């Protein structure tokens, strides 16, 4: 009798231990089945790379990197890929477009940030190891893989929330934070929608929905897709294919202000694309 009780007690204790282990594993795994993964805990932070915290100037504008423990910002994200793959970043690391990394103008390098795509709720952590993007209205430049996981690869840009998490580990640090199906992988950016239909539910007191104009800059039109992609990467833009004409348009934007878009167009013109056009839509 005593022996039987001892055996049952041991089995119950073992069962609780097993459940606790399963719970811990499911909560921390990337893309696990128990919802979201935990934010990474950095136990071996890499030192800030010498020289990356000095003020610097790009196209006549000064940027001052600094520690920003409470940094959180909403804005537009872009991405960069093939044209920069394998090149050194601001930290001296090699840019890997298949890793979860990004560029930021003023956060410490290397660092970690949480990025949330506000259009679909997807979240991930990326390693900040480069400076940029130096385009008005952009707050972060993602690697191709990071953009793909956030579901914004085909659009070229997306509205995101960026939250600083602190120093990055010696290596890596990129982490997926949602157990959702990955975004479909595509070989090259396609056209970004210029307009989005807005459906309004029928209701007696429903307010009228007013469409807001948005603006884009078309840097140029090219017959060679590879050349168009190279130029798009250099401008932090993307390639929009004209299926009827067999041409490839390099597009930058969007902006919700005509003045800001015109200033961007002039900047594109100053970089050698004299035929840059301002395009508006809703």
HUHUPE-V862264 format. One record per residue. N is the residue number from 1. RES is the residue in three letters. OMEGA is omega in degrees with one decimal (999 if undefined). Layout:
n,res,omega
N,RES,OMEGA
N,RES,OMEGA
This chain:
n,res,omega
1,UNK,179.4
2,UNK,179.8
3,UNK,-179.8
4,UNK,179.0
5,UNK,-178.9
6,UNK,-179.7
7,UNK,179.9
8,UNK,178.9
9,UNK,-179.8
10,UNK,179.2
11,UNK,-179.9
12,UNK,179.0
13,UNK,179.0
14,UNK,179.7
15,UNK,178.4
16,UNK,178.9
17,UNK,179.7
18,UNK,179.0
19,UNK,179.0
20,UNK,179.7
21,UNK,179.2
22,UNK,-179.3
23,UNK,-179.7
24,UNK,-178.2
25,UNK,-177.8
26,UNK,-176.8
27,UNK,-173.4
28,UNK,-174.8
29,UNK,176.4
30,UNK,-179.2
31,UNK,-179.0
32,UNK,-176.1
33,UNK,-177.7
34,UNK,175.5
35,UNK,-171.7
36,UNK,175.7
37,UNK,179.1
38,UNK,173.7
39,UNK,-178.0
40,UNK,175.2
41,UNK,-175.3
42,UNK,179.8
43,UNK,-179.3
44,UNK,-174.6
45,UNK,176.0
46,UNK,177.8
47,UNK,175.4
48,UNK,-176.4
49,UNK,-177.6
50,UNK,177.2
51,UNK,-176.0
52,UNK,179.4
53,UNK,177.9
54,UNK,173.6
55,UNK,-179.9
56,UNK,-175.0
57,UNK,175.7
58,UNK,178.9
59,UNK,175.6
60,UNK,-179.2
61,UNK,-179.0
62,UNK,176.8
63,UNK,-177.9
64,UNK,177.1
65,UNK,178.6
66,UNK,173.7
67,UNK,-178.1
68,UNK,-173.5
69,UNK,-178.5
70,UNK,-176.7
71,UNK,172.3
72,UNK,-174.4
73,UNK,175.4
74,UNK,179.9
75,UNK,-177.0
76,UNK,175.1
77,UNK,172.2
78,UNK,178.3
79,UNK,177.7
80,UNK,-171.6
81,UNK,-168.0
82,UNK,-173.8
83,UNK,-177.2
84,UNK,-175.2
85,UNK,179.4
86,UNK,179.6
87,UNK,179.0
88,UNK,175.4
89,UNK,-179.0
90,UNK,178.7
91,UNK,-175.2
92,UNK,176.0
93,UNK,176.2
94,UNK,178.7
95,UNK,177.9
96,UNK,-176.1
97,UNK,178.8
98,UNK,177.5
99,UNK,179.2
100,UNK,-178.6
101,UNK,-179.1
102,UNK,176.3
103,UNK,177.6
104,UNK,-172.9
105,UNK,-169.5
106,UNK,-179.8
107,UNK,178.8
108,UNK,-179.9
109,UNK,-7.2
110,UNK,179.0
111,UNK,177.7
112,UNK,173.9
113,UNK,171.9
114,UNK,-179.4
115,UNK,179.0
116,UNK,173.5
117,UNK,-174.1
118,UNK,177.7
119,UNK,-177.4
120,UNK,176.7
121,UNK,-179.7
122,UNK,-176.3
123,UNK,171.7
124,UNK,174.8
125,UNK,178.7
126,UNK,177.7
127,UNK,176.5
128,UNK,-179.4
129,UNK,-177.3
130,UNK,177.2
131,UNK,-179.9
132,UNK,-5.4
133,UNK,-177.2
134,UNK,177.7
135,UNK,179.8
136,UNK,176.5
137,UNK,177.6
138,UNK,180.0
139,UNK,179.7
140,UNK,177.1
141,UNK,-173.8
142,UNK,170.4
143,UNK,-179.6
144,UNK,-178.5
145,UNK,178.8
146,UNK,178.2
147,UNK,178.9
148,UNK,-179.0
149,UNK,177.8
150,UNK,178.0
151,UNK,-179.2
152,UNK,-177.2
153,UNK,-176.0
154,UNK,179.8
155,UNK,-178.9
156,UNK,176.9
157,UNK,177.9
158,UNK,-179.8
159,UNK,-173.5
160,UNK,167.8
161,UNK,179.9
162,UNK,-179.3
163,UNK,-178.8
164,UNK,-178.9
165,UNK,-179.1
166,UNK,-175.5
167,UNK,178.8
168,UNK,175.2
169,UNK,-179.9
170,UNK,178.3
171,UNK,173.3
172,UNK,-177.8
173,UNK,178.5
174,UNK,-175.7
175,UNK,172.1
176,UNK,-175.7
177,UNK,177.8
178,UNK,177.5
179,UNK,-179.8
180,UNK,179.2
181,UNK,-179.6
182,UNK,177.9
183,UNK,178.6
184,UNK,-178.8
185,UNK,178.3
186,UNK,-175.3
187,UNK,-178.6
188,UNK,177.5
189,UNK,174.2
190,UNK,-171.1
191,UNK,173.7
192,UNK,-178.5
193,UNK,178.5
194,UNK,179.1
195,UNK,177.9
196,UNK,178.7
197,UNK,178.7
198,UNK,179.2
199,UNK,-179.0
200,UNK,179.6
201,UNK,180.0
202,UNK,179.5
203,UNK,-175.4
204,UNK,-174.2
205,UNK,-177.5
206,UNK,178.9
207,UNK,178.2
208,UNK,178.2
209,UNK,-176.7
210,UNK,-179.4
211,UNK,-178.4
212,UNK,179.2
213,UNK,173.7
214,UNK,-172.4
215,UNK,-179.3
216,UNK,174.2
217,UNK,175.5
218,UNK,-175.2
219,UNK,-179.1
220,UNK,179.4
221,UNK,-173.3
222,UNK,178.2
223,UNK,-179.0
224,UNK,-176.6
225,UNK,179.4
226,UNK,178.0
227,UNK,178.2
228,UNK,-179.4
229,UNK,178.8
230,UNK,180.0
231,UNK,178.7
232,UNK,178.5
233,UNK,-178.7
234,UNK,-179.1
235,UNK,-174.1
236,UNK,177.3
237,UNK,177.9
238,UNK,-177.1
239,UNK,175.9
240,UNK,-176.0
241,UNK,172.8
242,UNK,-172.4
243,UNK,-178.7
244,UNK,-176.5
245,UNK,-178.0
246,UNK,-179.2
247,UNK,-177.7
248,UNK,-178.1
249,UNK,175.6
250,UNK,-172.7
251,UNK,177.8
252,UNK,179.0
253,UNK,6.3
254,UNK,172.9
255,UNK,177.5
256,UNK,178.6
257,UNK,179.2
258,UNK,179.7
259,UNK,179.3
260,UNK,179.6
261,UNK,178.7
262,UNK,176.9
263,UNK,178.1
264,UNK,178.6
265,UNK,179.0
266,UNK,177.1
267,UNK,177.9
268,UNK,177.4
269,UNK,-179.3
270,UNK,179.8
271,UNK,172.9
272,UNK,-179.0
273,UNK,-171.8
274,UNK,-177.7
275,UNK,-178.7
276,UNK,-176.7
277,UNK,173.5
278,UNK,-178.6
279,UNK,179.3
280,UNK,176.9
281,UNK,179.1
282,UNK,999
